Amino acid sequence: MPDIGSPFGVDLATTLFGAGLSLLVSATVMRYGYRIPQWTSIELLAGSGAALAAIGGVLGIVLALRGLR
């Protein structure tokens, strides 16, 4: 039985999520980019790490609740 979520060998949900996330990050940088030079390297790393941890945590919980992991 073919996988309806992956008709071309690419997971469409993951591709769409990644594209949407890219657009959101781009829009945020365009809107608030002037503030970035004011931040220290530690603040940038902490913010990036917190965002990735939050996204990974939510994704993990969703996958676990759906029984996929």
TAGIJO-V911743 format. One record per pair of residues at least 6 apart in sequence whose ideal C-beta (glycine too) atoms are under 8 Angstrom apart, sorted by the first residue. I is the first residue (numbers start at 1). J is the second residue. Records with the same first field share a line. If there is no record, write none. Layout:
BEGIN
I=J  J
END
This chain:
BEGIN
5=11  12  13
6=12
21=55
29=36
36=44
39=47
60=69
63=69
END
